[in-house]
Amino acid sequence: MALEAHLNKLKIKHKEMESKITKESGFPAIDQFKINGLKREKMKLKEEISNIESQIAS
């Protein structure tokens, strides 16, 4: 159960990262360095989510 709660928190955080990326992309002076950092964080979250989902499935 604790693993599922952690998974839900990660999914929420992943969605928040998507919102941040969209927001940053909407500014007239796009900070590509910041956007790339956000995308890397989002990818790490996605990998962690996938790992936890595979643990739950087995």
N, C-alpha and C positions, 0 to 999 in steps of 0.2 A: 504494500500500500504506500509506503514512503517513497518508493521508486516512482509510482504513478503520480504522486503529488509533485515530485521533482520534475517529472516529465511535463506536467501541465504548466508549471512555472516557466520552464524553458520554452514551451510553445508560445506562451504569452510574451515572453521577452523577445522571441523571434519575430512575432507580429509587430512589436514596438520598434524593432530595428528596421523593419520594412517601412514603417511610417516615417522614421527619422530620415531614411535614405530618400524617400519621396519628397519630404519637406526640404532637405538640403538641395535636391536636384531642381527644385522650383525657384531658387534664388537666382537673380540676374547674374551675380558673380559666383559661379559654381566653384566650390572648393573641392576639386577632384581628389586631393590628398585625403581630406576628411571623409569623403564619400567612399573612397577605397578602403579606408580603415573600418568604416561601418559595415561594408560588405564582407570584409574578412571576419569581423565579429559575428555577423549573421551566419556565415558559412561554418564557423566553429560551433555555433549553437545548433545548426542543422545536423552536423556530424554527431554531436552529443545526443541529440534527439533520436537519431537513427540507431545509435549504439544502445540506448536505453530501450527503445522499441524492440530491438532484436533480443535483448535480455528478457524482456517481458514475454515475448513470443515463445521462448524456449523453455 
